[in-house]
């Protein structure tokens, strides 16, 4: 999940919303790590889609 999260952050900062959303959704299928939860990943993906 951590690698997908950081990949999504990179895409988000570059302005590539489509790839960022895909990476957040890919992270959803992985094992949670501390503060990085599945709910958080879906919330971030939904947040980006509605911008």
N, CA, C and O atoms as a Tripos MOL2 file, in Angstrom:
@<TRIPOS>MOLECULE
protein
  204   203    51     0     0
PROTEIN
NO_CHARGES

@<TRIPOS>ATOM
      1 N           0.8200   -1.1830    0.0000 N.3       1 UNK1
      2 CA          0.0000    0.0000    0.0000 C.3       1 UNK1
      3 C           0.8690    1.2540    0.0000 C.2       1 UNK1
      4 O           0.5190    2.2620   -0.6140 O.2       1 UNK1
      5 N           1.9770    1.1870    0.6760 N.am      2 UNK2
      6 CA          2.8300    2.3720    0.7950 C.3       2 UNK2
      7 C           3.3580    2.8350   -0.5590 C.2       2 UNK2
      8 O           3.3630    4.0310   -0.8510 O.2       2 UNK2
      9 N           3.7950    1.9030   -1.3710 N.am      3 UNK3
     10 CA          4.3350    2.2940   -2.6840 C.3       3 UNK3
     11 C           3.2460    2.8780   -3.5840 C.2       3 UNK3
     12 O           3.4880    3.8500   -4.3000 O.2       3 UNK3
     13 N           2.0540    2.2920   -3.5500 N.am      4 UNK4
     14 CA          0.9390    2.8330   -4.3440 C.3       4 UNK4
     15 C           0.5430    4.2230   -3.8500 C.2       4 UNK4
     16 O           0.1980    5.0950   -4.6460 O.2       4 UNK4
     17 N           0.5940    4.4240   -2.5440 N.am      5 UNK5
     18 CA          0.2490    5.7210   -1.9680 C.3       5 UNK5
     19 C           1.2290    6.7990   -2.4410 C.2       5 UNK5
     20 O           0.8130    7.8740   -2.8720 O.2       5 UNK5
     21 N           2.5230    6.5080   -2.3600 N.am      6 UNK6
     22 CA          3.5090    7.4970   -2.7870 C.3       6 UNK6
     23 C           3.4670    7.7270   -4.3050 C.2       6 UNK6
     24 O           3.6930    8.8420   -4.7740 O.2       6 UNK6
     25 N           3.1860    6.6950   -5.0450 N.am      7 UNK7
     26 CA          3.0330    6.8460   -6.4890 C.3       7 UNK7
     27 C           1.8420    7.7610   -6.8000 C.2       7 UNK7
     28 O           1.9250    8.6280   -7.6700 O.2       7 UNK7
     29 N           0.7530    7.5570   -6.0880 N.am      8 UNK8
     30 CA         -0.4320    8.4090   -6.2730 C.3       8 UNK8
     31 C          -0.1270    9.8570   -5.9060 C.2       8 UNK8
     32 O          -0.5620   10.7760   -6.6000 O.2       8 UNK8
     33 N           0.6130   10.0670   -4.8270 N.am      9 UNK9
     34 CA          0.9890   11.4290   -4.4390 C.3       9 UNK9
     35 C           1.8250   12.1000   -5.5200 C.2       9 UNK9
     36 O           1.6390   13.2810   -5.8150 O.2       9 UNK9
     37 N           2.7500   11.3410   -6.1110 N.am     10 UNK10
     38 CA          3.5850   11.8910   -7.1780 C.3      10 UNK10
     39 C           2.7250   12.3180   -8.3690 C.2      10 UNK10
     40 O           2.8880   13.4170   -8.8990 O.2      10 UNK10
     41 N           1.8070   11.4360   -8.7850 N.am     11 UNK11
     42 CA          0.9240   11.7630   -9.9080 C.3      11 UNK11
     43 C           0.0510   12.9720   -9.5720 C.2      11 UNK11
     44 O          -0.1900   13.8300  -10.4210 O.2      11 UNK11
     45 N          -0.4180   13.0300   -8.3300 N.am     12 UNK12
     46 CA         -1.2670   14.1410   -7.9070 C.3      12 UNK12
     47 C          -0.5040   15.4670   -8.0000 C.2      12 UNK12
     48 O          -1.0500   16.4660   -8.4700 O.2      12 UNK12
     49 N           0.7400   15.4770   -7.5570 N.am     13 UNK13
     50 CA          1.5560   16.6920   -7.6010 C.3      13 UNK13
     51 C           1.8950   17.0930   -9.0340 C.2      13 UNK13
     52 O           2.0520   18.2790   -9.3280 O.2      13 UNK13
     53 N           2.0080   16.1030   -9.9320 N.am     14 UNK14
     54 CA          2.2910   16.3950  -11.3370 C.3      14 UNK14
     55 C           1.0330   16.8220  -12.0930 C.2      14 UNK14
     56 O           1.1190   17.2840  -13.2310 O.2      14 UNK14
     57 N          -0.1290   16.6690  -11.4670 N.am     15 UNK15
     58 CA         -1.3690   17.0750  -12.1050 C.3      15 UNK15
     59 C          -2.0370   15.9930  -12.9290 C.2      15 UNK15
     60 O          -2.9930   16.2730  -13.6520 O.2      15 UNK15
     61 N          -1.5530   14.7610  -12.8360 N.am     16 UNK16
     62 CA         -2.1350   13.6440  -13.5810 C.3      16 UNK16
     63 C          -3.1720   12.9450  -12.6930 C.2      16 UNK16
     64 O          -2.8930   11.9310  -12.0530 O.2      16 UNK16
     65 N          -4.3620   13.5170  -12.6770 N.am     17 UNK17
     66 CA         -5.4180   13.0490  -11.7770 C.3      17 UNK17
     67 C          -5.8370   11.6130  -12.0860 C.2      17 UNK17
     68 O          -6.0740   10.8340  -11.1630 O.2      17 UNK17
     69 N          -5.9300   11.2550  -13.3370 N.am     18 UNK18
     70 CA         -6.3630    9.9090  -13.7260 C.3      18 UNK18
     71 C          -5.4440    8.8410  -13.1510 C.2      18 UNK18
     72 O          -5.9180    7.8630  -12.5730 O.2      18 UNK18
     73 N          -4.1460    9.0170  -13.3010 N.am     19 UNK19
     74 CA         -3.1960    8.0430  -12.7700 C.3      19 UNK19
     75 C          -3.1670    8.0600  -11.2490 C.2      19 UNK19
     76 O          -2.9800    7.0160  -10.6240 O.2      19 UNK19
     77 N          -3.3510    9.2330  -10.6430 N.am     20 UNK20
     78 CA         -3.3820    9.3260   -9.1860 C.3      20 UNK20
     79 C          -4.5700    8.5420   -8.6280 C.2      20 UNK20
     80 O          -4.4250    7.7910   -7.6640 O.2      20 UNK20
     81 N          -5.7290    8.7190   -9.2290 N.am     21 UNK21
     82 CA         -6.9270    7.9960   -8.7820 C.3      21 UNK21
     83 C          -6.7180    6.4980   -8.9360 C.2      21 UNK21
     84 O          -7.0870    5.7310   -8.0470 O.2      21 UNK21
     85 N          -6.1360    6.0730  -10.0420 N.am     22 UNK22
     86 CA         -5.8810    4.6500  -10.2580 C.3      22 UNK22
     87 C          -4.9410    4.0940   -9.1870 C.2      22 UNK22
     88 O          -5.1680    2.9990   -8.6740 O.2      22 UNK22
     89 N          -3.8980    4.8350   -8.8510 N.am     23 UNK23
     90 CA         -2.9590    4.3740   -7.8330 C.3      23 UNK23
     91 C          -3.5990    4.3050   -6.4540 C.2      23 UNK23
     92 O          -3.3360    3.3720   -5.6940 O.2      23 UNK23
     93 N          -4.4420    5.2880   -6.1220 N.am     24 UNK24
     94 CA         -5.1580    5.2350   -4.8370 C.3      24 UNK24
     95 C          -6.0850    4.0280   -4.7980 C.2      24 UNK24
     96 O          -6.1950    3.3570   -3.7730 O.2      24 UNK24
     97 N          -6.7460    3.7570   -5.9040 N.am     25 UNK25
     98 CA         -7.6410    2.5970   -5.9480 C.3      25 UNK25
     99 C          -6.8570    1.2800   -5.8970 C.2      25 UNK25
    100 O          -7.3240    0.3090   -5.3020 O.2      25 UNK25
    101 N          -5.6800    1.2390   -6.5110 N.am     26 UNK26
    102 CA         -4.8330    0.0480   -6.4210 C.3      26 UNK26
    103 C          -4.3730   -0.1790   -4.9840 C.2      26 UNK26
    104 O          -4.2770   -1.3200   -4.5340 O.2      26 UNK26
    105 N          -4.0900    0.9040   -4.2670 N.am     27 UNK27
    106 CA         -3.6420    0.7960   -2.8730 C.3      27 UNK27
    107 C          -4.7480    0.2230   -1.9960 C.2      27 UNK27
    108 O          -4.4690   -0.4130   -0.9800 O.2      27 UNK27
    109 N          -5.9870    0.4410   -2.3800 N.am     28 UNK28
    110 CA         -7.1320   -0.0670   -1.6150 C.3      28 UNK28
    111 C          -7.0800   -1.5860   -1.4630 C.2      28 UNK28
    112 O          -7.5420   -2.1180   -0.4540 O.2      28 UNK28
    113 N          -6.5330   -2.2780   -2.4350 N.am     29 UNK29
    114 CA         -6.5110   -3.7410   -2.4050 C.3      29 UNK29
    115 C          -5.3620   -4.3110   -1.5780 C.2      29 UNK29
    116 O          -5.2850   -5.5230   -1.3770 O.2      29 UNK29
    117 N          -4.4770   -3.4530   -1.1020 N.am     30 UNK30
    118 CA         -3.2940   -3.9050   -0.3680 C.3      30 UNK30
    119 C          -3.5340   -3.8880    1.1470 C.2      30 UNK30
    120 O          -4.5750   -3.4340    1.6210 O.2      30 UNK30
    121 N          -2.5570   -4.3880    1.8830 N.am     31 UNK31
    122 CA         -2.6210   -4.4370    3.3450 C.3      31 UNK31
    123 C          -2.4140   -3.0380    3.9160 C.2      31 UNK31
    124 O          -1.5220   -2.3090    3.4820 O.2      31 UNK31
    125 N          -3.2410   -2.6680    4.8900 N.am     32 UNK32
    126 CA         -3.1440   -1.3460    5.5170 C.3      32 UNK32
    127 C          -1.8490   -1.2160    6.3200 C.2      32 UNK32
    128 O          -1.3550   -2.1860    6.8930 O.2      32 UNK32
    129 N          -1.3110    0.0090    6.3470 N.am     33 UNK33
    130 CA         -0.0980    0.3020    7.0930 C.3      33 UNK33
    131 C          -0.3680    1.5240    7.9610 C.2      33 UNK33
    132 O          -0.5470    2.6300    7.4500 O.2      33 UNK33
    133 N          -0.3980    1.3230    9.2600 N.am     34 UNK34
    134 CA         -0.6260    2.3950   10.2450 C.3      34 UNK34
    135 C          -1.7450    3.3410    9.8340 C.2      34 UNK34
    136 O          -2.9110    2.9450    9.8150 O.2      34 UNK34
    137 N          -1.4100    4.5850    9.5060 N.am     35 UNK35
    138 CA         -2.4240    5.5920    9.1820 C.3      35 UNK35
    139 C          -2.9630    5.4710    7.7640 C.2      35 UNK35
    140 O          -3.9610    6.1060    7.4220 O.2      35 UNK35
    141 N          -2.3200    4.6720    6.9480 N.am     36 UNK36
    142 CA         -2.7800    4.4870    5.5640 C.3      36 UNK36
    143 C          -3.8160    3.3640    5.5490 C.2      36 UNK36
    144 O          -3.4800    2.1810    5.5870 O.2      36 UNK36
    145 N          -5.0750    3.7700    5.4910 N.am     37 UNK37
    146 CA         -6.1630    2.7980    5.5440 C.3      37 UNK37
    147 C          -6.8720    2.7180    4.1940 C.2      37 UNK37
    148 O          -6.7180    3.5890    3.3380 O.2      37 UNK37
    149 N          -7.6300    1.6810    4.0320 N.am     38 UNK38
    150 CA         -8.3850    1.5040    2.7940 C.3      38 UNK38
    151 C          -9.4050    2.6230    2.6200 C.2      38 UNK38
    152 O          -9.6130    3.1170    1.5120 O.2      38 UNK38
    153 N         -10.0330    3.0150    3.7100 N.am     39 UNK39
    154 CA        -11.0050    4.1170    3.6370 C.3      39 UNK39
    155 C         -10.3330    5.4100    3.1920 C.2      39 UNK39
    156 O         -10.8950    6.1720    2.4070 O.2      39 UNK39
    157 N          -9.1340    5.6490    3.6960 N.am     40 UNK40
    158 CA         -8.4060    6.8620    3.3230 C.3      40 UNK40
    159 C          -8.1020    6.8730    1.8300 C.2      40 UNK40
    160 O          -8.2260    7.9040    1.1690 O.2      40 UNK40
    161 N          -7.7020    5.7200    1.3070 N.am     41 UNK41
    162 CA         -7.3720    5.6320   -0.1220 C.3      41 UNK41
    163 C          -8.5980    5.9160   -0.9950 C.2      41 UNK41
    164 O          -8.4980    6.6210   -1.9990 O.2      41 UNK41
    165 N          -9.7320    5.3740   -0.6170 N.am     42 UNK42
    166 CA        -10.9540    5.6270   -1.3860 C.3      42 UNK42
    167 C         -11.3910    7.0850   -1.2740 C.2      42 UNK42
    168 O         -11.8560    7.6740   -2.2490 O.2      42 UNK42
    169 N         -11.2420    7.6620   -0.0870 N.am     43 UNK43
    170 CA        -11.5900    9.0690    0.0970 C.3      43 UNK43
    171 C         -10.7220    9.9700   -0.7720 C.2      43 UNK43
    172 O         -11.2240   10.9080   -1.3910 O.2      43 UNK43
    173 N          -9.4120    9.6880   -0.8210 N.am     44 UNK44
    174 CA         -8.5010   10.4850   -1.6430 C.3      44 UNK44
    175 C          -8.8770   10.3580   -3.1200 C.2      44 UNK44
    176 O          -8.8910   11.3540   -3.8430 O.2      44 UNK44
    177 N          -9.1780    9.1460   -3.5680 N.am     45 UNK45
    178 CA         -9.5620    8.9210   -4.9640 C.3      45 UNK45
    179 C         -10.8470    9.6720   -5.3050 C.2      45 UNK45
    180 O         -10.9330   10.3090   -6.3550 O.2      45 UNK45
    181 N         -11.8400    9.6000   -4.4270 N.am     46 UNK46
    182 CA        -13.1030   10.3000   -4.6610 C.3      46 UNK46
    183 C         -12.9110   11.8090   -4.6360 C.2      46 UNK46
    184 O         -13.5170   12.5340   -5.4250 O.2      46 UNK46
    185 N         -12.0720   12.2710   -3.7340 N.am     47 UNK47
    186 CA        -11.7690   13.7080   -3.6270 C.3      47 UNK47
    187 C         -11.1680   14.2430   -4.9300 C.2      47 UNK47
    188 O         -11.5330   15.3250   -5.3900 O.2      47 UNK47
    189 N         -10.2640   13.4950   -5.5050 N.am     48 UNK48
    190 CA         -9.6230   13.9200   -6.7560 C.3      48 UNK48
    191 C         -10.6070   13.8810   -7.9330 C.2      48 UNK48
    192 O         -10.5730   14.7480   -8.8070 O.2      48 UNK48
    193 N         -11.4670   12.8830   -7.9470 N.am     49 UNK49
    194 CA        -12.4160   12.7660   -9.0490 C.3      49 UNK49
    195 C         -13.4030   13.9260   -9.0790 C.2      49 UNK49
    196 O         -13.9050   14.2790  -10.1470 O.2      49 UNK49
    197 N         -13.6860   14.5190   -7.9360 N.am     50 UNK50
    198 CA        -14.6840   15.5900   -7.8550 C.3      50 UNK50
    199 C         -14.0790   16.9840   -7.9050 C.2      50 UNK50
    200 O         -14.7660   17.9620   -7.6110 O.2      50 UNK50
    201 N         -12.8200   17.0910   -8.2670 N.am     51 UNK51
    202 CA        -12.1820   18.4040   -8.3590 C.3      51 UNK51
    203 C         -12.4410   19.0270   -9.7020 C.2      51 UNK51
    204 O         -11.9810   20.1380   -9.9660 O.2      51 UNK51
@<TRIPOS>BOND
     1     1     2 1
     2     2     3 1
     3     3     4 2
     4     3     5 am
     5     5     6 1
     6     6     7 1
     7     7     8 2
     8     7     9 am
     9     9    10 1
    10    10    11 1
    11    11    12 2
    12    11    13 am
    13    13    14 1
    14    14    15 1
    15    15    16 2
    16    15    17 am
    17    17    18 1
    18    18    19 1
    19    19    20 2
    20    19    21 am
    21    21    22 1
    22    22    23 1
    23    23    24 2
    24    23    25 am
    25    25    26 1
    26    26    27 1
    27    27    28 2
    28    27    29 am
    29    29    30 1
    30    30    31 1
    31    31    32 2
    32    31    33 am
    33    33    34 1
    34    34    35 1
    35    35    36 2
    36    35    37 am
    37    37    38 1
    38    38    39 1
    39    39    40 2
    40    39    41 am
    41    41    42 1
    42    42    43 1
    43    43    44 2
    44    43    45 am
    45    45    46 1
    46    46    47 1
    47    47    48 2
    48    47    49 am
    49    49    50 1
    50    50    51 1
    51    51    52 2
    52    51    53 am
    53    53    54 1
    54    54    55 1
    55    55    56 2
    56    55    57 am
    57    57    58 1
    58    58    59 1
    59    59    60 2
    60    59    61 am
    61    61    62 1
    62    62    63 1
    63    63    64 2
    64    63    65 am
    65    65    66 1
    66    66    67 1
    67    67    68 2
    68    67    69 am
    69    69    70 1
    70    70    71 1
    71    71    72 2
    72    71    73 am
    73    73    74 1
    74    74    75 1
    75    75    76 2
    76    75    77 am
    77    77    78 1
    78    78    79 1
    79    79    80 2
    80    79    81 am
    81    81    82 1
    82    82    83 1
    83    83    84 2
    84    83    85 am
    85    85    86 1
    86    86    87 1
    87    87    88 2
    88    87    89 am
    89    89    90 1
    90    90    91 1
    91    91    92 2
    92    91    93 am
    93    93    94 1
    94    94    95 1
    95    95    96 2
    96    95    97 am
    97    97    98 1
    98    98    99 1
    99    99   100 2
   100    99   101 am
   101   101   102 1
   102   102   103 1
   103   103   104 2
   104   103   105 am
   105   105   106 1
   106   106   107 1
   107   107   108 2
   108   107   109 am
   109   109   110 1
   110   110   111 1
   111   111   112 2
   112   111   113 am
   113   113   114 1
   114   114   115 1
   115   115   116 2
   116   115   117 am
   117   117   118 1
   118   118   119 1
   119   119   120 2
   120   119   121 am
   121   121   122 1
   122   122   123 1
   123   123   124 2
   124   123   125 am
   125   125   126 1
   126   126   127 1
   127   127   128 2
   128   127   129 am
   129   129   130 1
   130   130   131 1
   131   131   132 2
   132   131   133 am
   133   133   134 1
   134   134   135 1
   135   135   136 2
   136   135   137 am
   137   137   138 1
   138   138   139 1
   139   139   140 2
   140   139   141 am
   141   141   142 1
   142   142   143 1
   143   143   144 2
   144   143   145 am
   145   145   146 1
   146   146   147 1
   147   147   148 2
   148   147   149 am
   149   149   150 1
   150   150   151 1
   151   151   152 2
   152   151   153 am
   153   153   154 1
   154   154   155 1
   155   155   156 2
   156   155   157 am
   157   157   158 1
   158   158   159 1
   159   159   160 2
   160   159   161 am
   161   161   162 1
   162   162   163 1
   163   163   164 2
   164   163   165 am
   165   165   166 1
   166   166   167 1
   167   167   168 2
   168   167   169 am
   169   169   170 1
   170   170   171 1
   171   171   172 2
   172   171   173 am
   173   173   174 1
   174   174   175 1
   175   175   176 2
   176   175   177 am
   177   177   178 1
   178   178   179 1
   179   179   180 2
   180   179   181 am
   181   181   182 1
   182   182   183 1
   183   183   184 2
   184   183   185 am
   185   185   186 1
   186   186   187 1
   187   187   188 2
   188   187   189 am
   189   189   190 1
   190   190   191 1
   191   191   192 2
   192   191   193 am
   193   193   194 1
   194   194   195 1
   195   195   196 2
   196   195   197 am
   197   197   198 1
   198   198   199 1
   199   199   200 2
   200   199   201 am
   201   201   202 1
   202   202   203 1
   203   203   204 2
@<TRIPOS>SUBSTRUCTURE
     1 UNK1         2 RESIDUE 1 A UNK
     2 UNK2         6 RESIDUE 1 A UNK
     3 UNK3        10 RESIDUE 1 A UNK
     4 UNK4        14 RESIDUE 1 A UNK
     5 UNK5        18 RESIDUE 1 A UNK
     6 UNK6        22 RESIDUE 1 A UNK
     7 UNK7        26 RESIDUE 1 A UNK
     8 UNK8        30 RESIDUE 1 A UNK
     9 UNK9        34 RESIDUE 1 A UNK
    10 UNK10       38 RESIDUE 1 A UNK
    11 UNK11       42 RESIDUE 1 A UNK
    12 UNK12       46 RESIDUE 1 A UNK
    13 UNK13       50 RESIDUE 1 A UNK
    14 UNK14       54 RESIDUE 1 A UNK
    15 UNK15       58 RESIDUE 1 A UNK
    16 UNK16       62 RESIDUE 1 A UNK
    17 UNK17       66 RESIDUE 1 A UNK
    18 UNK18       70 RESIDUE 1 A UNK
    19 UNK19       74 RESIDUE 1 A UNK
    20 UNK20       78 RESIDUE 1 A UNK
    21 UNK21       82 RESIDUE 1 A UNK
    22 UNK22       86 RESIDUE 1 A UNK
    23 UNK23       90 RESIDUE 1 A UNK
    24 UNK24       94 RESIDUE 1 A UNK
    25 UNK25       98 RESIDUE 1 A UNK
    26 UNK26      102 RESIDUE 1 A UNK
    27 UNK27      106 RESIDUE 1 A UNK
    28 UNK28      110 RESIDUE 1 A UNK
    29 UNK29      114 RESIDUE 1 A UNK
    30 UNK30      118 RESIDUE 1 A UNK
    31 UNK31      122 RESIDUE 1 A UNK
    32 UNK32      126 RESIDUE 1 A UNK
    33 UNK33      130 RESIDUE 1 A UNK
    34 UNK34      134 RESIDUE 1 A UNK
    35 UNK35      138 RESIDUE 1 A UNK
    36 UNK36      142 RESIDUE 1 A UNK
    37 UNK37      146 RESIDUE 1 A UNK
    38 UNK38      150 RESIDUE 1 A UNK
    39 UNK39      154 RESIDUE 1 A UNK
    40 UNK40      158 RESIDUE 1 A UNK
    41 UNK41      162 RESIDUE 1 A UNK
    42 UNK42      166 RESIDUE 1 A UNK
    43 UNK43      170 RESIDUE 1 A UNK
    44 UNK44      174 RESIDUE 1 A UNK
    45 UNK45      178 RESIDUE 1 A UNK
    46 UNK46      182 RESIDUE 1 A UNK
    47 UNK47      186 RESIDUE 1 A UNK
    48 UNK48      190 RESIDUE 1 A UNK
    49 UNK49      194 RESIDUE 1 A UNK
    50 UNK50      198 RESIDUE 1 A UNK
    51 UNK51      202 RESIDUE 1 A UNK
